[in-house]
Amino acid sequence: MIAAMKRFLGRAGIGVAIEYEDARDLARHPDMQVRRKLARRADVKPEILY
């Protein structure tokens, strides 16, 4: 989960595609800002957001 957050926040590098499992975990994150950032990403599959 920590690796997912680092990739999500861009600390691991620019342009890193998020993996399906990481996106799924972030979609369930209790912090609304994390979920909003996930929703703004172009590389997230639509089914993750619903």
N, C-alpha and C positions, 0 to 999 in steps of 0.2 A: 504494500500500500504506500509506503514512503517513496519508493521508486516511482510509482505512478504519480504521486503528488509533485515530485521534482520534475518529471517530464511535463506534467500538465502546466506547471507554473513557469516552464521554460528555463529552469536552472540547469538541466542536463544538456541543453543545446537548442539551437534555433531550428525550427522546421521538423522536429521529431514527431512522427505520426504516433498517435495513441493507439494502444492495443485494445481489442474489444473488451477483454476482461477488466482492464484498467478503467476504461470509460464506463463500464457497467458499475464498478465500485464507486466511481466518482459521482455517478448519477444518483446514488443513494446517500451521498455525503450529507451530514446534518447542516452544514453551512450553505446557505442559499447562494452566496457569492461564488462558491466553488461550482455549484450546479449551473449558475448563469454563465460562467466562463466556459464550461463544458459545452453548453448549448450554442455558444458563439463559434465554436470550432467548426471548420469546414470538413474536417476528416472524421467526424463522428457519424456513425451510421444512425439513420433516423429512428430505428427501433429502440435504440438506447434511451432516447429522450421520452419515450412513452411507457 
